[in-house]
Amino acid sequence: MVKTTVYLEPDTALDLKQLATAEGRSQAELIRDALGDYTRRKKRPAIPGLGEFDSGQSNISEQAENILKKASLAGKWRRARGAGR
């Protein structure tokens, strides 16, 4: 686990303390459970550019090496200087 600090409004802190006492659980456990539920429900942001283009072909990933090689030979794509092999 990773330790972190959270600042709460006084009313929220009191509610949390009372809830923890009533349930016989620690405040940290309640916070972990609540944040875990929240982050699982939230939709993660899409990767930029993912799904924005359609080549009309379904086997592009299988052809990636050949496509990049042709682009490199045509001068349309180059390996960055200092990049490893």
Biopython code that builds the backbone (N, CA, C, O; Angstrom):
import numpy as np
from Bio.PDB.StructureBuilder import StructureBuilder

atoms = [
    (1, "MET", "N", (0.834, -1.185, 0.000)),
    (1, "MET", "CA", (0.000, 0.000, 0.000)),
    (1, "MET", "C", (0.874, 1.241, 0.000)),
    (1, "MET", "O", (2.035, 1.217, 0.408)),
    (2, "VAL", "N", (0.279, 2.319, -0.469)),
    (2, "VAL", "CA", (0.948, 3.609, -0.518)),
    (2, "VAL", "C", (0.255, 4.531, 0.474)),
    (2, "VAL", "O", (-0.974, 4.592, 0.522)),
    (3, "LYS", "N", (1.038, 5.240, 1.254)),
    (3, "LYS", "CA", (0.474, 6.173, 2.217)),
    (3, "LYS", "C", (0.233, 7.518, 1.550)),
    (3, "LYS", "O", (1.068, 8.000, 0.785)),
    (4, "THR", "N", (-0.919, 8.124, 1.846)),
    (4, "THR", "CA", (-1.229, 9.441, 1.317)),
    (4, "THR", "C", (-1.976, 10.239, 2.383)),
    (4, "THR", "O", (-2.432, 9.681, 3.380)),
    (5, "THR", "N", (-2.094, 11.527, 2.167)),
    (5, "THR", "CA", (-2.812, 12.397, 3.094)),
    (5, "THR", "C", (-3.997, 13.001, 2.367)),
    (5, "THR", "O", (-3.883, 13.438, 1.221)),
    (6, "VAL", "N", (-5.134, 13.022, 3.044)),
    (6, "VAL", "CA", (-6.351, 13.591, 2.468)),
    (6, "VAL", "C", (-6.902, 14.610, 3.451)),
    (6, "VAL", "O", (-7.036, 14.328, 4.641)),
    (7, "TYR", "N", (-7.217, 15.784, 2.953)),
    (7, "TYR", "CA", (-7.828, 16.824, 3.779)),
    (7, "TYR", "C", (-9.339, 16.742, 3.611)),
    (7, "TYR", "O", (-9.841, 16.740, 2.487)),
    (8, "LEU", "N", (-10.067, 16.674, 4.725)),
    (8, "LEU", "CA", (-11.518, 16.568, 4.701)),
    (8, "LEU", "C", (-12.151, 17.772, 5.370)),
    (8, "LEU", "O", (-11.552, 18.394, 6.247)),
    (9, "GLU", "N", (-13.352, 18.093, 4.954)),
    (9, "GLU", "CA", (-14.140, 19.107, 5.647)),
    (9, "GLU", "C", (-14.450, 18.560, 7.040)),
    (9, "GLU", "O", (-14.600, 17.349, 7.199)),
    (10, "PRO", "N", (-14.547, 19.415, 8.039)),
    (10, "PRO", "CA", (-14.809, 18.945, 9.402)),
    (10, "PRO", "C", (-16.049, 18.050, 9.523)),
    (10, "PRO", "O", (-16.020, 17.040, 10.227)),
    (11, "ASP", "N", (-17.124, 18.418, 8.844)),
    (11, "ASP", "CA", (-18.344, 17.606, 8.907)),
    (11, "ASP", "C", (-18.117, 16.211, 8.307)),
    (11, "ASP", "O", (-18.604, 15.213, 8.838)),
    (12, "THR", "N", (-17.384, 16.156, 7.212)),
    (12, "THR", "CA", (-17.095, 14.871, 6.571)),
    (12, "THR", "C", (-16.215, 14.020, 7.474)),
    (12, "THR", "O", (-16.422, 12.812, 7.585)),
    (13, "ALA", "N", (-15.243, 14.637, 8.113)),
    (13, "ALA", "CA", (-14.350, 13.903, 9.019)),
    (13, "ALA", "C", (-15.140, 13.322, 10.191)),
    (13, "ALA", "O", (-14.901, 12.186, 10.598)),
    (14, "LEU", "N", (-16.078, 14.095, 10.733)),
    (14, "LEU", "CA", (-16.907, 13.612, 11.835)),
    (14, "LEU", "C", (-17.799, 12.463, 11.377)),
    (14, "LEU", "O", (-17.924, 11.451, 12.067)),
    (15, "ASP", "N", (-18.420, 12.627, 10.204)),
    (15, "ASP", "CA", (-19.260, 11.550, 9.659)),
    (15, "ASP", "C", (-18.448, 10.273, 9.458)),
    (15, "ASP", "O", (-18.912, 9.178, 9.775)),
    (16, "LEU", "N", (-17.248, 10.417, 8.935)),
    (16, "LEU", "CA", (-16.385, 9.268, 8.692)),
    (16, "LEU", "C", (-16.041, 8.559, 10.007)),
    (16, "LEU", "O", (-16.093, 7.332, 10.100)),
    (17, "LYS", "N", (-15.692, 9.353, 11.009)),
    (17, "LYS", "CA", (-15.345, 8.786, 12.309)),
    (17, "LYS", "C", (-16.532, 8.040, 12.915)),
    (17, "LYS", "O", (-16.369, 6.946, 13.455)),
    (18, "GLN", "N", (-17.717, 8.624, 12.827)),
    (18, "GLN", "CA", (-18.918, 7.991, 13.378)),
    (18, "GLN", "C", (-19.267, 6.713, 12.612)),
    (18, "GLN", "O", (-19.643, 5.708, 13.215)),
    (19, "LEU", "N", (-19.144, 6.754, 11.304)),
    (19, "LEU", "CA", (-19.435, 5.572, 10.485)),
    (19, "LEU", "C", (-18.456, 4.445, 10.788)),
    (19, "LEU", "O", (-18.849, 3.283, 10.893)),
    (20, "ALA", "N", (-17.192, 4.792, 10.927)),
    (20, "ALA", "CA", (-16.173, 3.788, 11.242)),
    (20, "ALA", "C", (-16.466, 3.130, 12.593)),
    (20, "ALA", "O", (-16.345, 1.913, 12.737)),
    (21, "THR", "N", (-16.848, 3.934, 13.567)),
    (21, "THR", "CA", (-17.184, 3.398, 14.893)),
    (21, "THR", "C", (-18.416, 2.498, 14.812)),
    (21, "THR", "O", (-18.433, 1.406, 15.380)),
    (22, "ALA", "N", (-19.438, 2.960, 14.109)),
    (22, "ALA", "CA", (-20.684, 2.197, 13.993)),
    (22, "ALA", "C", (-20.467, 0.860, 13.290)),
    (22, "ALA", "O", (-21.095, -0.136, 13.647)),
    (23, "GLU", "N", (-19.580, 0.831, 12.291)),
    (23, "GLU", "CA", (-19.342, -0.395, 11.527)),
    (23, "GLU", "C", (-18.207, -1.235, 12.100)),
    (23, "GLU", "O", (-17.979, -2.360, 11.656)),
    (24, "GLY", "N", (-17.496, -0.691, 13.083)),
    (24, "GLY", "CA", (-16.374, -1.435, 13.660)),
    (24, "GLY", "C", (-15.223, -1.601, 12.683)),
    (24, "GLY", "O", (-14.517, -2.610, 12.695)),
    (25, "ARG", "N", (-15.049, -0.602, 11.845)),
    (25, "ARG", "CA", (-13.972, -0.630, 10.836)),
    (25, "ARG", "C", (-13.132, 0.623, 11.013)),
    (25, "ARG", "O", (-13.564, 1.588, 11.644)),
    (26, "SER", "N", (-11.946, 0.603, 10.461)),
    (26, "SER", "CA", (-11.096, 1.799, 10.558)),
    (26, "SER", "C", (-11.528, 2.823, 9.510)),
    (26, "SER", "O", (-12.136, 2.485, 8.494)),
    (27, "GLN", "N", (-11.195, 4.079, 9.789)),
    (27, "GLN", "CA", (-11.481, 5.131, 8.815)),
    (27, "GLN", "C", (-10.720, 4.871, 7.511)),
    (27, "GLN", "O", (-11.251, 5.080, 6.420)),
    (28, "ALA", "N", (-9.485, 4.416, 7.637)),
    (28, "ALA", "CA", (-8.671, 4.140, 6.446)),
    (28, "ALA", "C", (-9.325, 3.065, 5.582)),
    (28, "ALA", "O", (-9.321, 3.166, 4.355)),
    (29, "GLU", "N", (-9.883, 2.046, 6.214)),
    (29, "GLU", "CA", (-10.537, 0.973, 5.466)),
    (29, "GLU", "C", (-11.759, 1.506, 4.715)),
    (29, "GLU", "O", (-11.981, 1.162, 3.554)),
    (30, "LEU", "N", (-12.546, 2.346, 5.384)),
    (30, "LEU", "CA", (-13.713, 2.941, 4.720)),
    (30, "LEU", "C", (-13.292, 3.806, 3.536)),
    (30, "LEU", "O", (-13.914, 3.760, 2.475)),
    (31, "ILE", "N", (-12.241, 4.588, 3.721)),
    (31, "ILE", "CA", (-11.756, 5.450, 2.637)),
    (31, "ILE", "C", (-11.248, 4.607, 1.477)),
    (31, "ILE", "O", (-11.557, 4.895, 0.321)),
    (32, "ARG", "N", (-10.461, 3.555, 1.775)),
    (32, "ARG", "CA", (-9.957, 2.677, 0.705)),
    (32, "ARG", "C", (-11.102, 2.052, -0.080)),
    (32, "ARG", "O", (-11.079, 2.024, -1.311)),
    (33, "ASP", "N", (-12.112, 1.547, 0.645)),
    (33, "ASP", "CA", (-13.257, 0.926, -0.029)),
    (33, "ASP", "C", (-14.003, 1.930, -0.898)),
    (33, "ASP", "O", (-14.362, 1.627, -2.036)),
    (34, "ALA", "N", (-14.236, 3.126, -0.360)),
    (34, "ALA", "CA", (-14.965, 4.146, -1.114)),
    (34, "ALA", "C", (-14.198, 4.573, -2.365)),
    (34, "ALA", "O", (-14.783, 4.691, -3.441)),
    (35, "LEU", "N", (-12.895, 4.802, -2.228)),
    (35, "LEU", "CA", (-12.093, 5.205, -3.394)),
    (35, "LEU", "C", (-11.974, 4.075, -4.408)),
    (35, "LEU", "O", (-11.979, 4.314, -5.616)),
    (36, "GLY", "N", (-11.869, 2.856, -3.919)),
    (36, "GLY", "CA", (-11.819, 1.710, -4.829)),
    (36, "GLY", "C", (-13.093, 1.600, -5.654)),
    (36, "GLY", "O", (-13.037, 1.393, -6.866)),
    (37, "ASP", "N", (-14.261, 1.741, -4.987)),
    (37, "ASP", "CA", (-15.544, 1.703, -5.706)),
    (37, "ASP", "C", (-15.632, 2.834, -6.728)),
    (37, "ASP", "O", (-16.060, 2.631, -7.864)),
    (38, "TYR", "N", (-15.222, 4.019, -6.307)),
    (38, "TYR", "CA", (-15.301, 5.192, -7.181)),
    (38, "TYR", "C", (-14.427, 5.031, -8.424)),
    (38, "TYR", "O", (-14.876, 5.283, -9.542)),
    (39, "THR", "N", (-13.186, 4.614, -8.224)),
    (39, "THR", "CA", (-12.274, 4.513, -9.370)),
    (39, "THR", "C", (-12.661, 3.370, -10.301)),
    (39, "THR", "O", (-12.393, 3.455, -11.500)),
    (40, "ARG", "N", (-13.270, 2.323, -9.805)),
    (40, "ARG", "CA", (-13.734, 1.243, -10.686)),
    (40, "ARG", "C", (-14.916, 1.681, -11.541)),
    (40, "ARG", "O", (-15.074, 1.226, -12.673)),
    (41, "ARG", "N", (-15.746, 2.567, -10.992)),
    (41, "ARG", "CA", (-16.932, 3.031, -11.730)),
    (41, "ARG", "C", (-16.589, 4.080, -12.782)),
    (41, "ARG", "O", (-17.260, 4.173, -13.810)),
    (42, "LYS", "N", (-15.550, 4.866, -12.529)),
    (42, "LYS", "CA", (-15.195, 5.935, -13.453)),
    (42, "LYS", "C", (-14.661, 5.349, -14.758)),
    (42, "LYS", "O", (-13.890, 4.389, -14.761)),
    (43, "LYS", "N", (-15.085, 5.941, -15.844)),
    (43, "LYS", "CA", (-14.600, 5.514, -17.148)),
    (43, "LYS", "C", (-13.211, 6.102, -17.363)),
    (43, "LYS", "O", (-12.998, 7.298, -17.165)),
    (44, "ARG", "N", (-12.285, 5.271, -17.762)),
    (44, "ARG", "CA", (-10.927, 5.751, -18.031)),
    (44, "ARG", "C", (-10.915, 6.496, -19.361)),
    (44, "ARG", "O", (-11.618, 6.109, -20.295)),
    (45, "PRO", "N", (-10.124, 7.556, -19.452)),
    (45, "PRO", "CA", (-10.075, 8.321, -20.700)),
    (45, "PRO", "C", (-9.500, 7.477, -21.835)),
    (45, "PRO", "O", (-8.601, 6.658, -21.640)),
    (46, "ALA", "N", (-10.041, 7.702, -23.009)),
    (46, "ALA", "CA", (-9.573, 6.964, -24.189)),
    (46, "ALA", "C", (-8.167, 7.425, -24.564)),
    (46, "ALA", "O", (-7.789, 8.571, -24.322)),
    (47, "ILE", "N", (-7.419, 6.532, -25.145)),
    (47, "ILE", "CA", (-6.089, 6.867, -25.646)),
    (47, "ILE", "C", (-6.268, 7.781, -26.857)),
    (47, "ILE", "O", (-7.009, 7.437, -27.777)),
    (48, "PRO", "N", (-5.598, 8.951, -26.876)),
    (48, "PRO", "CA", (-5.763, 9.883, -27.992)),
    (48, "PRO", "C", (-5.461, 9.213, -29.332)),
    (48, "PRO", "O", (-4.438, 8.548, -29.493)),
    (49, "GLY", "N", (-6.361, 9.400, -30.279)),
    (49, "GLY", "CA", (-6.168, 8.871, -31.621)),
    (49, "GLY", "C", (-6.687, 7.459, -31.817)),
    (49, "GLY", "O", (-6.862, 7.019, -32.953)),
    (50, "LEU", "N", (-6.937, 6.738, -30.724)),
    (50, "LEU", "CA", (-7.380, 5.358, -30.829)),
    (50, "LEU", "C", (-8.770, 5.296, -31.461)),
    (50, "LEU", "O", (-9.714, 5.903, -30.956)),
    (51, "GLY", "N", (-8.886, 4.577, -32.541)),
    (51, "GLY", "CA", (-10.165, 4.394, -33.199)),
    (51, "GLY", "C", (-10.619, 5.556, -34.056)),
    (51, "GLY", "O", (-11.751, 5.554, -34.539)),
    (52, "GLU", "N", (-9.764, 6.553, -34.258)),
    (52, "GLU", "CA", (-10.168, 7.722, -35.033)),
    (52, "GLU", "C", (-10.008, 7.525, -36.538)),
    (52, "GLU", "O", (-10.592, 8.262, -37.333)),
    (53, "PHE", "N", (-9.225, 6.540, -36.919)),
    (53, "PHE", "CA", (-8.943, 6.353, -38.334)),
    (53, "PHE", "C", (-9.312, 4.943, -38.753)),
    (53, "PHE", "O", (-9.188, 4.003, -37.969)),
    (54, "ASP", "N", (-9.762, 4.798, -39.977)),
    (54, "ASP", "CA", (-10.131, 3.484, -40.501)),
    (54, "ASP", "C", (-9.491, 3.320, -41.871)),
    (54, "ASP", "O", (-9.824, 4.035, -42.816)),
    (55, "SER", "N", (-8.572, 2.373, -41.965)),
    (55, "SER", "CA", (-7.876, 2.132, -43.227)),
    (55, "SER", "C", (-8.719, 1.301, -44.180)),
    (55, "SER", "O", (-8.438, 1.226, -45.376)),
    (56, "GLY", "N", (-9.763, 0.674, -43.629)),
    (56, "GLY", "CA", (-10.569, -0.220, -44.451)),
    (56, "GLY", "C", (-9.975, -1.613, -44.505)),
    (56, "GLY", "O", (-10.542, -2.503, -45.139)),
    (57, "GLN", "N", (-8.840, -1.816, -43.848)),
    (57, "GLN", "CA", (-8.192, -3.121, -43.827)),
    (57, "GLN", "C", (-8.180, -3.648, -42.395)),
    (57, "GLN", "O", (-8.033, -2.883, -41.442)),
    (58, "SER", "N", (-8.335, -4.960, -42.257)),
    (58, "SER", "CA", (-8.403, -5.530, -40.912)),
    (58, "SER", "C", (-7.094, -6.164, -40.459)),
    (58, "SER", "O", (-7.008, -6.669, -39.339)),
    (59, "ASN", "N", (-6.068, -6.145, -41.317)),
    (59, "ASN", "CA", (-4.815, -6.824, -40.965)),
    (59, "ASN", "C", (-3.621, -5.871, -40.881)),
    (59, "ASN", "O", (-2.483, -6.286, -41.099)),
    (60, "ILE", "N", (-3.868, -4.611, -40.571)),
    (60, "ILE", "CA", (-2.800, -3.606, -40.519)),
    (60, "ILE", "C", (-1.730, -3.990, -39.501)),
    (60, "ILE", "O", (-0.539, -3.842, -39.776)),
    (61, "SER", "N", (-2.134, -4.479, -38.332)),
    (61, "SER", "CA", (-1.140, -4.816, -37.313)),
    (61, "SER", "C", (-0.210, -5.927, -37.793)),
    (61, "SER", "O", (0.962, -5.962, -37.418)),
    (62, "GLU", "N", (-0.723, -6.822, -38.613)),
    (62, "GLU", "CA", (0.111, -7.897, -39.153)),
    (62, "GLU", "C", (1.089, -7.362, -40.196)),
    (62, "GLU", "O", (2.139, -7.960, -40.428)),
    (63, "GLN", "N", (0.748, -6.247, -40.818)),
    (63, "GLN", "CA", (1.586, -5.673, -41.871)),
    (63, "GLN", "C", (2.471, -4.532, -41.378)),
    (63, "GLN", "O", (3.170, -3.911, -42.179)),
    (64, "ALA", "N", (2.456, -4.246, -40.090)),
    (64, "ALA", "CA", (3.126, -3.060, -39.547)),
    (64, "ALA", "C", (4.584, -2.946, -39.972)),
    (64, "ALA", "O", (5.019, -1.881, -40.410)),
    (65, "GLU", "N", (5.348, -4.038, -39.846)),
    (65, "GLU", "CA", (6.774, -3.964, -40.216)),
    (65, "GLU", "C", (6.957, -3.582, -41.668)),
    (65, "GLU", "O", (7.775, -2.715, -41.977)),
    (66, "ASN", "N", (6.219, -4.205, -42.562)),
    (66, "ASN", "CA", (6.343, -3.894, -43.992)),
    (66, "ASN", "C", (5.915, -2.466, -44.297)),
    (66, "ASN", "O", (6.548, -1.789, -45.107)),
    (67, "ILE", "N", (4.852, -2.004, -43.658)),
    (67, "ILE", "CA", (4.374, -0.635, -43.879)),
    (67, "ILE", "C", (5.425, 0.372, -43.437)),
    (67, "ILE", "O", (5.702, 1.333, -44.154)),
    (68, "LEU", "N", (6.016, 0.162, -42.257)),
    (68, "LEU", "CA", (7.047, 1.075, -41.762)),
    (68, "LEU", "C", (8.312, 1.021, -42.616)),
    (68, "LEU", "O", (8.951, 2.046, -42.851)),
    (69, "LYS", "N", (8.669, -0.166, -43.074)),
    (69, "LYS", "CA", (9.852, -0.300, -43.932)),
    (69, "LYS", "C", (9.646, 0.475, -45.235)),
    (69, "LYS", "O", (10.541, 1.200, -45.670)),
    (70, "LYS", "N", (8.477, 0.329, -45.859)),
    (70, "LYS", "CA", (8.183, 1.047, -47.107)),
    (70, "LYS", "C", (8.180, 2.553, -46.877)),
    (70, "LYS", "O", (8.699, 3.307, -47.700)),
    (71, "ALA", "N", (7.596, 2.999, -45.759)),
    (71, "ALA", "CA", (7.569, 4.433, -45.460)),
    (71, "ALA", "C", (8.978, 4.969, -45.259)),
    (71, "ALA", "O", (9.290, 6.078, -45.693)),
    (72, "SER", "N", (9.833, 4.186, -44.602)),
    (72, "SER", "CA", (11.212, 4.596, -44.371)),
    (72, "SER", "C", (11.976, 4.706, -45.689)),
    (72, "SER", "O", (12.702, 5.675, -45.913)),
    (73, "LEU", "N", (11.812, 3.719, -46.552)),
    (73, "LEU", "CA", (12.498, 3.736, -47.847)),
    (73, "LEU", "C", (12.028, 4.888, -48.726)),
    (73, "LEU", "O", (12.795, 5.422, -49.526)),
    (74, "ALA", "N", (10.762, 5.266, -48.572)),
    (74, "ALA", "CA", (10.213, 6.357, -49.373)),
    (74, "ALA", "C", (10.531, 7.714, -48.757)),
    (74, "ALA", "O", (10.153, 8.749, -49.308)),
    (75, "GLY", "N", (11.226, 7.718, -47.616)),
    (75, "GLY", "CA", (11.582, 8.975, -46.965)),
    (75, "GLY", "C", (10.440, 9.598, -46.186)),
    (75, "GLY", "O", (10.528, 10.759, -45.786)),
    (76, "LYS", "N", (9.365, 8.844, -45.963)),
    (76, "LYS", "CA", (8.212, 9.380, -45.241)),
    (76, "LYS", "C", (8.336, 9.192, -43.736)),
    (76, "LYS", "O", (7.581, 9.782, -42.963)),
    (77, "TRP", "N", (9.283, 8.376, -43.331)),
    (77, "TRP", "CA", (9.423, 8.085, -41.899)),
    (77, "TRP", "C", (10.872, 7.748, -41.639)),
    (77, "TRP", "O", (11.494, 7.012, -42.404)),
    (78, "ARG", "N", (11.416, 8.293, -40.544)),
    (78, "ARG", "CA", (12.802, 8.006, -40.188)),
    (78, "ARG", "C", (12.877, 7.691, -38.715)),
    (78, "ARG", "O", (12.078, 8.167, -37.908)),
    (79, "ARG", "N", (13.865, 6.871, -38.385)),
    (79, "ARG", "CA", (14.139, 6.593, -36.984)),
    (79, "ARG", "C", (14.771, 7.838, -36.394)),
    (79, "ARG", "O", (15.623, 8.466, -37.024)),
    (80, "ALA", "N", (14.358, 8.197, -35.186)),
    (80, "ALA", "CA", (14.915, 9.378, -34.524)),
    (80, "ALA", "C", (16.389, 9.164, -34.245)),
    (80, "ALA", "O", (16.810, 8.052, -33.926)),
    (81, "ARG", "N", (17.175, 10.226, -34.364)),
    (81, "ARG", "CA", (18.595, 10.118, -34.069)),
    (81, "ARG", "C", (18.790, 9.686, -32.623)),
    (81, "ARG", "O", (18.090, 10.147, -31.722)),
    (82, "GLY", "N", (19.734, 8.812, -32.422)),
    (82, "GLY", "CA", (20.028, 8.358, -31.085)),
    (82, "GLY", "C", (19.104, 7.242, -30.612)),
    (82, "GLY", "O", (19.292, 6.700, -29.524)),
    (83, "ALA", "N", (18.108, 6.898, -31.423)),
    (83, "ALA", "CA", (17.187, 5.816, -31.034)),
    (83, "ALA", "C", (17.905, 4.485, -31.214)),
    (83, "ALA", "O", (18.694, 4.314, -32.144)),
    (84, "GLY", "N", (17.631, 3.575, -30.342)),
    (84, "GLY", "CA", (18.240, 2.253, -30.439)),
    (84, "GLY", "C", (17.718, 1.494, -31.632)),
    (84, "GLY", "O", (16.752, 1.907, -32.274)),
    (85, "ARG", "N", (18.346, 0.408, -31.920)),
    (85, "ARG", "CA", (17.962, -0.389, -33.077)),
    (85, "ARG", "C", (16.588, -0.897, -32.908)),
    (85, "ARG", "O", (16.076, -1.596, -33.783)),
]
sb = StructureBuilder()
sb.init_structure("model")
sb.init_model(0)
sb.init_chain("A")
sb.init_seg("    ")
for serial, (resi, resn, name, xyz) in enumerate(atoms, 1):
    if name == "N":
        sb.init_residue(resn, " ", resi, " ")
    sb.init_atom(name, np.array(xyz, "f"), 0.0, 1.0, " ", f" {name:<3s}", serial, name[0])
structure = sb.get_structure()
